[in-house]
């Protein structure tokens, strides 16, 4: 797969894109925005933000589910519309391939989903992924029939290795988890988009709506985020902004941006202007008439 630029926008396969649906593990998603369930002030706020986001798939950290029980006996899952929303169990907090595999199995045994967002972290300070452990766990989970959406770094080589083992989607980090720095390395994101055919969802580091739009304008198939909504001053309003930004970025990608030019280019025609018409009249006037 190669990419070229048509009217300023880098396209996969060197051709203008077709607006194909997002299909993961045999399931079609209308919304390209995937959101998390953590860090909200309340379950009610989480529910309202998810509704405003329009997301059809939310991540749930398997290892932290029991921590969400309230005095009234309700848990996080009680606030999610399972008829509309696909649960994406998350192996968050796992630092070895073995722990991640066990956590994914637990999520499936609890009846959450055949989908899993695989995370194998390599460092507790940066929360950057362990590429070796990630690849090892991905191979095992794919062999067990999981639909693996794999959190990884923005390394195009690792992304290709993950595709080769059969993951359903590759999810490169835009920047460190929860940092809000946006997509730091757009060039690497483009390399990944050029080199693999499975869906690419930008995961981690998004801070605001413009970050989402920028990532989608590169041709990303979707966005996964959590902290940018949950820790906004108004999470529900931010969730709506993220939904609109995701849609706008996708439309901009499909439309194809204009090329960047080094100099000005007038937006109005230069021919037929009043000043030009007068100059032409003077040029055709016969002296002495």
C-alpha positions, 0 to 999 in steps of 0.5 A: 500500500502506498500513499500520494497527495491529491490536492494536498491530502495524503490518501491511502492507495494514492486515490481519493477515499471511498466512505466505507463503513468502519467494520471491526470483528465483523461488526459495523460501527456508525460512530467512529468515536470510541470513549472510555468510562473512567475518571468521571465524577459520577456514573450519571455524568458518564452516562450523559457524556457517552450519550452526547458523544454518540459512541457505540463502543466504550472501554471498560477496565476489567481489573477495576470493575469491582471498584465501581460499586455504589451504596445502592448496589449499582455498578458501572454496567448498570449505566450503559445501554447494552442494546446500543453500546458494545463493551470493549473490555480493557486490559489496562494496568497490565505490565506483562503479556501473561497478565493481559491474557488472563485479564482478557479471558476474565472479561470474556468469562464475565460475558462482557464481550469477545472484543478486547482492547489489549494494553501491555504497558512497559513503564508505570511513569509514561504508560508507554506500551511494551512492544514485545509483550504486546506482540506476544499477548496479541498472538495468544489472544488472536489464537483464542478467537478474541477480536483484538484492538491493540494499543501500541506506540506510533512505531509503523514497524510494530503496527505492521507486525500486529496486523500480521498476527491478525489483530482487528485494529491497530491503535497507535498512541497520539501521545502518552495516555492522559497527557492531553498533548494531541497527536505529536507525530503526524508523520508516523501516523501517516506511515502507519496508515500507508503500511497497514490495511486493518482499521487504525484508531488513534488512541491516547493523548487527545486533549480537545476537539481540534486534536480529534479533527486533526487525527481524522483529517490524516485518514484515521479510521477512528478515535478512542479517548477518555480523559479529555472528556471526563476531565473537561470542565463540562464533560457532556459538552466536551463529549458533543464537541468530540463527536462533531470534531470526529465527523468534521475531520472525517468529512474533511478527509473524504473531501480532500484539502486544498494544496498548501501554496507558498504565496497568496492566491486570490479567491476572487477572479482577476479578470473582468474587474472595473479597473481592468475594464477601464484600462482596456477602454483607455488602451483602445481609445483613438487619440484625437477622437 
